[in-house]
Amino acid sequence: MAGPEQVKAVGAEGMKVPSPGQHSTEVLHQRRKLPFCPVRMAIGGFAITAALGFLVLYSKKKPEASAADVAKVVVGVAHPENTHPRH
């Protein structure tokens, strides 16, 4: 087994495994605080999900439906006249 002098000579100090008495304060390189507020991240995720849902429904809509009709369906306030073809 290599001694500390040999390890330093090779330049492999970062590769050493800490002995049982030495513990790192990091836990798998996790941060203690998130970089952003969790509420803002949740709101942002919901907004991105809603925008993607709207775009998917808008891309699959029938030609006679308008963007407002799709938005009413997404929100859940659509009536049958919004979803049936116009004559």
CNS distance restraints for C-alpha pairs under 8 A (distance, minus, plus):
assign (resid   2 and name CA) (resid   6 and name CA) 5.93 0.50 0.50
assign (resid   2 and name CA) (resid   7 and name CA) 6.57 0.50 0.50
assign (resid   3 and name CA) (resid   7 and name CA) 6.40 0.50 0.50
assign (resid   4 and name CA) (resid   8 and name CA) 6.21 0.50 0.50
assign (resid   5 and name CA) (resid   9 and name CA) 6.12 0.50 0.50
assign (resid   6 and name CA) (resid  10 and name CA) 6.20 0.50 0.50
assign (resid   7 and name CA) (resid  11 and name CA) 6.20 0.50 0.50
assign (resid   7 and name CA) (resid  12 and name CA) 5.67 0.50 0.50
assign (resid   7 and name CA) (resid  13 and name CA) 6.24 0.50 0.50
assign (resid   8 and name CA) (resid  12 and name CA) 6.35 0.50 0.50
assign (resid   8 and name CA) (resid  13 and name CA) 6.11 0.50 0.50
assign (resid  12 and name CA) (resid  16 and name CA) 7.04 0.50 0.50
assign (resid  18 and name CA) (resid  22 and name CA) 5.61 0.50 0.50
assign (resid  18 and name CA) (resid  23 and name CA) 6.88 0.50 0.50
assign (resid  19 and name CA) (resid  23 and name CA) 7.89 0.50 0.50
assign (resid  26 and name CA) (resid  30 and name CA) 6.66 0.50 0.50
assign (resid  26 and name CA) (resid  31 and name CA) 7.96 0.50 0.50
assign (resid  34 and name CA) (resid  38 and name CA) 7.62 0.50 0.50
assign (resid  36 and name CA) (resid  40 and name CA) 7.17 0.50 0.50
assign (resid  36 and name CA) (resid  41 and name CA) 6.85 0.50 0.50
assign (resid  37 and name CA) (resid  41 and name CA) 6.33 0.50 0.50
assign (resid  38 and name CA) (resid  42 and name CA) 6.15 0.50 0.50
assign (resid  39 and name CA) (resid  43 and name CA) 6.21 0.50 0.50
assign (resid  40 and name CA) (resid  44 and name CA) 5.98 0.50 0.50
assign (resid  41 and name CA) (resid  45 and name CA) 6.03 0.50 0.50
assign (resid  42 and name CA) (resid  46 and name CA) 6.15 0.50 0.50
assign (resid  43 and name CA) (resid  47 and name CA) 6.15 0.50 0.50
assign (resid  44 and name CA) (resid  48 and name CA) 6.17 0.50 0.50
assign (resid  45 and name CA) (resid  49 and name CA) 6.09 0.50 0.50
assign (resid  46 and name CA) (resid  50 and name CA) 6.06 0.50 0.50
assign (resid  47 and name CA) (resid  51 and name CA) 6.09 0.50 0.50
assign (resid  48 and name CA) (resid  52 and name CA) 6.15 0.50 0.50
assign (resid  49 and name CA) (resid  53 and name CA) 6.10 0.50 0.50
assign (resid  50 and name CA) (resid  54 and name CA) 6.11 0.50 0.50
assign (resid  51 and name CA) (resid  55 and name CA) 6.20 0.50 0.50
assign (resid  52 and name CA) (resid  56 and name CA) 6.13 0.50 0.50
assign (resid  53 and name CA) (resid  57 and name CA) 6.21 0.50 0.50
assign (resid  53 and name CA) (resid  74 and name CA) 7.78 0.50 0.50
assign (resid  54 and name CA) (resid  58 and name CA) 5.92 0.50 0.50
assign (resid  54 and name CA) (resid  70 and name CA) 7.32 0.50 0.50
assign (resid  54 and name CA) (resid  71 and name CA) 6.98 0.50 0.50
assign (resid  54 and name CA) (resid  74 and name CA) 6.60 0.50 0.50
assign (resid  55 and name CA) (resid  59 and name CA) 5.98 0.50 0.50
assign (resid  56 and name CA) (resid  60 and name CA) 6.40 0.50 0.50
assign (resid  57 and name CA) (resid  61 and name CA) 6.06 0.50 0.50
assign (resid  57 and name CA) (resid  70 and name CA) 6.79 0.50 0.50
assign (resid  58 and name CA) (resid  67 and name CA) 6.82 0.50 0.50
assign (resid  58 and name CA) (resid  70 and name CA) 6.18 0.50 0.50
assign (resid  61 and name CA) (resid  65 and name CA) 6.44 0.50 0.50
assign (resid  61 and name CA) (resid  70 and name CA) 7.44 0.50 0.50
assign (resid  64 and name CA) (resid  85 and name CA) 6.56 0.50 0.50
assign (resid  64 and name CA) (resid  86 and name CA) 7.06 0.50 0.50
assign (resid  65 and name CA) (resid  69 and name CA) 6.05 0.50 0.50
assign (resid  65 and name CA) (resid  70 and name CA) 7.22 0.50 0.50
assign (resid  65 and name CA) (resid  82 and name CA) 7.76 0.50 0.50
assign (resid  65 and name CA) (resid  83 and name CA) 7.57 0.50 0.50
assign (resid  65 and name CA) (resid  85 and name CA) 7.54 0.50 0.50
assign (resid  66 and name CA) (resid  70 and name CA) 6.57 0.50 0.50
assign (resid  67 and name CA) (resid  71 and name CA) 6.19 0.50 0.50
assign (resid  68 and name CA) (resid  72 and name CA) 6.18 0.50 0.50
assign (resid  69 and name CA) (resid  73 and name CA) 6.39 0.50 0.50
assign (resid  69 and name CA) (resid  78 and name CA) 7.20 0.50 0.50
assign (resid  69 and name CA) (resid  82 and name CA) 5.60 0.50 0.50
assign (resid  69 and name CA) (resid  83 and name CA) 7.18 0.50 0.50
assign (resid  70 and name CA) (resid  74 and name CA) 6.23 0.50 0.50
assign (resid  71 and name CA) (resid  75 and name CA) 6.20 0.50 0.50
assign (resid  72 and name CA) (resid  76 and name CA) 5.94 0.50 0.50
assign (resid  72 and name CA) (resid  77 and name CA) 5.26 0.50 0.50
assign (resid  72 and name CA) (resid  78 and name CA) 4.83 0.50 0.50
assign (resid  72 and name CA) (resid  82 and name CA) 7.88 0.50 0.50
assign (resid  73 and name CA) (resid  77 and name CA) 6.26 0.50 0.50
assign (resid  73 and name CA) (resid  78 and name CA) 5.03 0.50 0.50
assign (resid  78 and name CA) (resid  82 and name CA) 5.86 0.50 0.50
assign (resid  78 and name CA) (resid  83 and name CA) 7.21 0.50 0.50
assign (resid  79 and name CA) (resid  83 and name CA) 6.86 0.50 0.50
assign (resid  80 and name CA) (resid  84 and name CA) 6.03 0.50 0.50
assign (resid  81 and name CA) (resid  85 and name CA) 7.86 0.50 0.50
assign (resid  81 and name CA) (resid  86 and name CA) 7.98 0.50 0.50
